[in-house]
Amino acid sequence: MYLVVIAWLYVTVMMALAEATSSTGSVLGAVFTFLLYGVLPLSIVVYILGTPGRKRALRAQQMAEQEDTAVTASASSSGLATPDASGHAPAATPADSIAPVRKEM
């Protein structure tokens, strides 16, 4: 697809160059030739031809979000806690939760 785009831009640049260097042409005419024969139609064609790819990407993103919510729901329903995403260190580890033995007075 990109080969056709590059080739068409080459053709329109050559058309604009011929318009600008012609004895009856002008630089303004060359600019309009490039914009109206090159950039505008190509932008429409590239947008239309890129639609299936955008739909696939959107569908994949939605599927990934559904899988994430399903994993989160199954973890919370099975009693498993989700990992702490806050980035802070845990307050205490299980080995530190037992109080040290003290002497009786």
C-alpha positions as CSV (number, residue, x, y, z in Angstrom):
1,M,0.0,0.0,0.0
2,Y,2.8,2.4,0.9
3,L,4.5,1.8,-2.5
4,V,1.4,3.1,-4.3
5,V,1.3,6.2,-2.0
6,I,5.0,7.0,-2.6
7,A,4.6,6.5,-6.3
8,W,1.6,8.7,-6.5
9,L,3.3,11.4,-4.5
10,Y,6.3,11.2,-6.9
11,V,3.9,11.7,-9.9
12,T,2.2,14.7,-8.3
13,V,5.6,16.3,-7.4
14,M,6.7,15.9,-11.0
15,M,3.3,17.4,-12.2
16,A,3.8,20.3,-9.8
17,L,7.4,20.8,-10.9
18,A,6.3,20.8,-14.6
19,E,3.6,23.4,-13.7
20,A,6.1,25.6,-11.8
21,T,8.8,25.5,-14.6
22,S,6.3,25.9,-17.5
23,S,6.3,29.2,-19.3
24,T,2.5,29.5,-18.8
25,G,2.4,28.0,-15.3
26,S,3.0,29.5,-11.9
27,V,4.2,28.4,-8.5
28,L,0.8,28.9,-7.0
29,G,-0.6,26.6,-9.6
30,A,2.1,24.1,-8.7
31,V,1.1,24.2,-5.1
32,F,-2.5,23.7,-5.8
33,T,-1.7,20.9,-8.2
34,F,0.3,19.1,-5.5
35,L,-2.4,19.7,-2.8
36,L,-5.4,18.9,-4.9
37,Y,-4.0,16.0,-7.0
38,G,-1.7,14.5,-4.4
39,V,-2.2,15.2,-0.7
40,L,-6.0,15.4,-0.5
41,P,-6.8,12.3,-2.5
42,L,-4.0,10.3,-0.8
43,S,-5.1,11.3,2.6
44,I,-8.6,10.0,1.9
45,V,-7.4,6.8,0.3
46,V,-5.0,6.1,3.2
47,Y,-7.7,6.7,5.8
48,I,-10.1,4.4,4.0
49,L,-7.6,1.6,3.5
50,G,-6.4,1.9,7.1
51,T,-9.9,1.4,8.5
52,P,-9.6,-2.4,8.9
53,G,-6.4,-2.1,10.8
54,R,-7.9,0.4,13.2
55,K,-10.9,-1.8,13.7
56,R,-8.6,-4.8,14.5
57,A,-6.6,-2.7,17.0
58,L,-9.7,-1.5,18.7
59,R,-11.2,-5.0,18.9
60,A,-7.9,-6.4,20.3
61,Q,-7.9,-3.6,22.9
62,Q,-11.4,-4.4,23.9
63,M,-10.7,-8.1,24.2
64,A,-7.6,-7.4,26.4
65,E,-9.8,-5.2,28.7
66,Q,-12.4,-7.9,28.9
67,E,-9.7,-10.5,29.8
68,D,-8.3,-8.2,32.5
69,T,-11.7,-7.7,34.1
70,A,-12.4,-11.4,33.9
71,V,-9.0,-12.2,35.7
72,T,-9.7,-9.6,38.3
73,A,-13.2,-10.9,38.9
74,S,-12.1,-14.5,39.2
75,A,-9.2,-13.6,41.6
76,S,-11.5,-11.6,43.9
77,S,-14.2,-14.3,43.8
78,S,-11.8,-17.1,44.6
79,G,-10.4,-15.2,47.7
80,L,-7.1,-14.3,46.2
81,A,-6.0,-10.8,46.8
82,T,-4.8,-8.8,43.8
83,P,-1.2,-7.5,44.2
84,D,-0.6,-4.2,45.7
85,A,-0.1,-1.8,42.9
86,S,0.7,1.3,45.1
87,G,4.4,0.8,44.9
88,H,4.9,1.1,48.7
89,A,6.7,-1.6,50.7
90,P,4.5,-3.9,52.8
91,A,4.1,-2.9,56.4
92,A,5.2,-6.2,57.9
93,T,6.2,-9.6,56.7
94,P,4.7,-12.8,58.4
95,A,8.0,-13.4,60.3
96,D,7.9,-9.9,61.8
97,S,4.3,-10.2,62.9
98,I,5.2,-12.4,65.9
99,A,6.0,-10.3,69.0
100,P,9.3,-11.0,70.7
101,V,9.3,-12.8,74.0
102,R,9.7,-10.5,77.0
103,K,10.9,-11.2,80.5
104,E,8.3,-11.3,83.3
105,M,8.8,-8.8,86.0
